[in-house]
Amino acid sequence: MPLIKQCIVCGSDFKTKPFFVERGEGKYCSRKCHHSGLKKGKYVACAICGTETYKTLKALTRSQSNKFFCGKSCQTKWRNVEFIGAKHANWKEGRYAYRSVLTRHGVPKVCCLCKTDDTRVLAVHHIDKNRTNNDVKNLAWLCNNCHFLVHHYENERKKFMEALV
């Protein structure tokens, strides 16, 4: 014998089995009402692109940065800007960051001496030969051939220093 219950979302009457009521079910008249009653989150704007996206209550409370993203691509863009340098988990006191320092500061990837732009052969040269000094003014792009010549031949080093000025 079916029972007549009232939907807790829309208030309409519907039929349900007594067994469902005993199990704690039989509260909603349809799937639409059931799913609309479960939503406890809210729509928030993506921190990168501004797209409205739904986040659950659990996701809203777990966020440490209070920033929300529409997908992994936007989250990755934010992380690549936020977690650089000393904030990065694999930071090694800046000893290996010289390539990214030149790239982030927009220094064109062209050899200072021979003007080659093949990124496969470009290396970063420390002008004062101090590998821990990763200041942008101390770094320059050189192809592998010119880099070797600057380190081993004084006249090539003079040409390099003149090219910088």
Secondary structure by P-SEA (a helix, b strand, c coil): cbbbbbbcccbbbbbbbaaaaaacccccccaaaaaaaaccbbbbcccccccbbbbcaaaaaacccccccccaaaaaaaaaacccccccccccccccaaaaaaaaaccccccccccccccccbbbbcccccccccccccbbbbcaaaaaaaaccaaaaaaaaaaac
